[in-house]
Amino acid sequence: MRVLVVDDDAPSLKMTAFLLVEEGYDVFTADNGIDALRLIEEKLPDLVILDVMMPGMDGLQVTQRIRSSMNLPIIILSAKGETADRVVGLDVGADDYLAKPFEPSELLARVRSVLRRADAYTFGDTQSALMAHGLHIDPVTNLVTLPSGVKVELTPLEFRLLHCLMSNQGRIMTHDKIISSVWGYDYDGYSNQIAVYVRRLRLKIETDPDNPQYVQTVRGVGYKFL
């Protein structure tokens, strides 16, 4: 697997790259967003690990640029570890968000998890298109077609969430099951944030997000797709 590490702090960049090389990954690096985008075009990495706070184009802006054209897996690293900062990072399209300082074993675990999920969505059953109640989701384009025929683009995280719920239509999906399926493992403190992503998904697919037809809340338990 080829990994691009982007960080303007030289010691941090060197340490992260060393950890990944020791684990057998093919690693190349950049210390700014512009070079990162160029290397993505040239090297076609399997994963990008991005620091947020960089001069010029920061990690969030790089993530948005990547997401505008491809579904390349992204892990954001940041000294900002508050819940609001994590939500922003995931909302712009990152697959994972790890606060600095971090344990090397945790970074490596998250790298493995993100790559496993990427493989599953490329080669597994989760790559299948789904249709229910007039909604059609396309895993190739990350588009959902509404009953009206309007096509709406989903972020990778929104797509995984909707795919998780639609593929279990009629079943109650607990918060733990959703976190395991969509994120790959338990995110400390993130079970309370699922509602944020469900709300954003409803804003895209529901005619009336306050009275949803598709994604129903099962109070105190989780959600289900009717």
C-alpha positions as CSV (number, residue, x, y, z in Angstrom):
1,M,0.0,0.0,0.0
2,R,1.2,3.5,-0.9
3,V,0.8,6.2,1.7
4,L,1.3,10.0,1.3
5,V,2.1,11.8,4.6
6,V,1.6,15.6,4.6
7,D,2.9,17.7,7.4
8,D,4.8,21.0,7.6
9,D,6.5,20.0,10.9
10,A,9.6,18.1,9.9
11,P,10.1,16.0,13.0
12,S,6.4,15.0,13.0
13,L,6.6,14.2,9.3
14,K,9.7,12.1,9.8
15,M,8.3,10.2,12.7
16,T,5.0,9.3,11.0
17,A,6.8,8.3,7.8
18,F,9.2,6.1,9.8
19,L,6.3,4.3,11.6
20,L,4.6,3.5,8.3
21,V,7.8,2.3,6.6
22,E,8.5,0.0,9.5
23,E,5.1,-1.5,9.0
24,G,5.9,-2.2,5.3
25,Y,4.0,0.7,3.6
26,D,5.5,2.5,0.6
27,V,5.7,6.0,1.9
28,F,6.3,9.4,0.3
29,T,5.9,12.8,1.9
30,A,5.1,16.5,1.3
31,D,5.3,19.5,3.6
32,N,2.5,21.6,2.0
33,G,-0.9,21.2,0.4
34,I,0.1,22.2,-3.2
35,D,2.9,19.5,-3.3
36,A,0.5,17.0,-1.8
37,L,-2.1,17.5,-4.5
38,R,0.7,17.2,-7.2
39,L,2.0,14.0,-5.6
40,I,-1.5,12.5,-5.5
41,E,-1.8,13.0,-9.2
42,E,1.6,11.5,-9.9
43,K,1.9,8.7,-7.3
44,L,-1.8,7.6,-6.9
45,P,-1.5,6.7,-3.2
46,D,-3.9,4.3,-1.5
47,L,-4.1,6.6,1.6
48,V,-3.3,10.2,2.5
49,I,-2.4,11.3,6.1
50,L,-2.8,15.0,6.4
51,D,-1.9,17.5,9.1
52,V,-4.5,20.3,9.5
53,M,-2.5,23.3,10.4
54,M,-0.2,24.1,7.4
55,P,0.6,27.4,5.9
56,G,-1.1,28.3,2.7
57,M,-3.5,25.5,1.9
58,D,-4.4,23.7,5.1
59,G,-5.4,20.1,5.6
60,L,-9.1,20.8,5.5
61,Q,-8.7,22.6,2.1
62,V,-6.6,19.8,0.7
63,T,-9.3,17.3,1.8
64,Q,-12.0,19.3,0.1
65,R,-9.9,19.4,-3.1
66,I,-9.4,15.7,-3.0
67,R,-13.0,15.0,-2.4
68,S,-14.1,17.2,-5.3
69,S,-12.6,14.6,-7.7
70,M,-11.9,11.3,-5.9
71,N,-12.7,9.0,-3.0
72,L,-9.2,8.5,-1.8
73,P,-9.1,7.5,1.9
74,I,-7.9,10.4,4.1
75,I,-6.8,10.5,7.8
76,I,-6.5,13.9,9.3
77,L,-4.0,14.6,12.1
78,S,-4.4,17.7,14.2
79,A,-3.4,19.3,17.5
80,K,-7.1,20.3,17.7
81,G,-8.8,17.4,19.4
82,E,-12.2,18.9,20.4
83,T,-15.4,17.3,19.2
84,A,-16.3,20.3,17.1
85,D,-12.9,20.1,15.3
86,R,-13.3,16.4,14.7
87,V,-16.8,17.0,13.2
88,V,-15.5,19.6,10.9
89,G,-12.7,17.3,9.7
90,L,-15.0,14.4,9.1
91,D,-17.7,16.6,7.5
92,V,-15.3,17.9,4.8
93,G,-14.7,14.3,3.8
94,A,-12.0,12.8,6.0
95,D,-12.4,9.1,6.8
96,D,-10.8,9.5,10.2
97,Y,-9.4,12.2,12.5
98,L,-6.7,11.6,15.1
99,A,-5.7,14.2,17.6
100,K,-2.0,14.9,18.4
101,P,-0.1,13.7,20.3
102,F,-1.1,10.1,19.5
103,E,0.3,6.7,20.3
104,P,2.1,5.1,17.3
105,S,0.0,1.9,17.8
106,E,-3.2,3.9,17.5
107,L,-2.2,5.6,14.3
108,L,-1.2,2.2,12.8
109,A,-4.5,0.7,13.9
110,R,-6.5,3.5,12.2
111,V,-4.5,3.2,9.0
112,R,-5.3,-0.5,8.9
113,S,-8.9,0.2,9.6
114,V,-9.3,2.9,7.0
115,L,-7.6,0.7,4.3
116,R,-9.8,-2.3,5.2
117,R,-12.9,-0.2,4.8
118,A,-11.7,1.2,1.5
119,D,-11.1,-2.4,0.3
120,A,-14.5,-3.5,1.4
121,Y,-16.2,-0.6,-0.4
122,T,-14.2,-1.3,-3.5
123,F,-14.3,-5.1,-3.7
124,G,-17.0,-6.3,-1.3
125,D,-20.8,-6.4,-1.1
126,T,-20.9,-2.8,0.1
127,Q,-20.0,-1.8,-3.5
128,S,-23.4,-2.9,-4.7
129,A,-26.0,-0.3,-5.8
130,L,-29.1,-0.2,-3.7
131,M,-32.7,0.9,-4.3
132,A,-35.5,1.3,-1.8
133,H,-38.7,3.4,-1.7
134,G,-37.6,5.2,-4.9
135,L,-34.1,6.0,-3.6
136,H,-31.2,4.7,-5.6
137,I,-27.6,4.9,-4.4
138,D,-24.6,4.5,-6.7
139,P,-21.3,3.5,-5.0
140,V,-19.3,4.5,-8.1
141,T,-20.3,8.1,-8.1
142,N,-21.5,8.5,-4.4
143,L,-24.7,9.8,-5.8
144,V,-28.2,9.2,-4.5
145,T,-31.1,9.5,-7.0
146,L,-34.3,10.7,-5.3
147,P,-37.8,9.6,-6.4
148,S,-38.1,12.9,-8.2
149,G,-35.1,12.0,-10.4
150,V,-32.9,14.6,-8.8
151,K,-29.3,13.4,-8.1
152,V,-27.6,14.4,-4.9
153,E,-23.9,14.0,-4.1
154,L,-23.0,12.4,-0.8
155,T,-19.7,12.6,1.0
156,P,-18.0,9.2,1.5
157,L,-19.1,9.2,5.1
158,E,-22.7,10.0,4.2
159,F,-22.7,7.3,1.6
160,R,-21.4,4.7,4.0
161,L,-24.1,5.7,6.6
162,L,-26.9,5.6,4.1
163,H,-25.6,2.3,2.6
164,C,-25.4,0.8,6.1
165,L,-29.0,1.8,6.8
166,M,-30.5,0.8,3.4
167,S,-28.7,-2.6,3.3
168,N,-30.4,-3.3,6.7
169,Q,-33.8,-2.0,5.7
170,G,-36.4,-2.5,8.3
171,R,-33.9,-3.5,11.0
172,I,-33.0,-1.3,14.0
173,M,-29.3,-0.4,13.8
174,T,-28.0,0.4,17.2
175,H,-25.4,3.2,17.7
176,D,-22.7,0.7,18.2
177,K,-23.6,-1.2,15.0
178,I,-23.6,2.0,13.0
179,I,-20.2,3.1,14.4
180,S,-18.7,-0.4,13.7
181,S,-20.1,-0.5,10.1
182,V,-19.5,3.1,9.1
183,W,-16.3,4.0,11.0
184,G,-14.9,0.5,11.5
185,Y,-14.4,0.6,15.3
186,D,-15.5,2.5,18.3
187,Y,-14.8,6.3,18.3
188,D,-14.5,7.5,21.8
189,G,-17.2,10.1,22.3
190,Y,-18.6,9.7,18.8
191,S,-21.8,7.8,19.6
192,N,-23.4,11.1,20.5
193,Q,-22.3,12.6,17.2
194,I,-24.2,10.1,15.0
195,A,-27.2,12.3,15.2
196,V,-25.3,15.1,13.5
197,Y,-24.5,13.0,10.5
198,V,-28.0,11.6,10.3
199,R,-29.4,15.1,10.3
200,R,-27.1,16.1,7.5
201,L,-28.1,13.0,5.5
202,R,-31.8,13.8,6.0
203,L,-31.2,17.3,4.8
204,K,-30.1,15.8,1.5
205,I,-32.6,13.0,1.0
206,E,-35.7,13.8,2.9
207,T,-38.5,16.1,1.6
208,D,-39.1,17.2,5.1
209,P,-36.0,16.5,7.3
210,D,-38.0,17.3,10.5
211,N,-40.5,14.5,9.5
212,P,-38.3,12.0,7.8
213,Q,-39.8,9.3,5.6
214,Y,-36.7,7.2,5.2
215,V,-34.3,7.4,8.2
216,Q,-36.3,6.9,11.4
217,T,-35.0,7.5,14.9
218,V,-35.5,4.7,17.4
219,R,-35.2,6.7,20.5
220,G,-32.5,5.6,22.9
221,V,-31.4,2.7,20.6
222,G,-30.4,3.9,17.1
223,Y,-31.9,4.3,13.6
224,K,-33.6,2.3,10.9
225,F,-34.4,2.7,7.2
226,L,-38.1,2.0,6.6
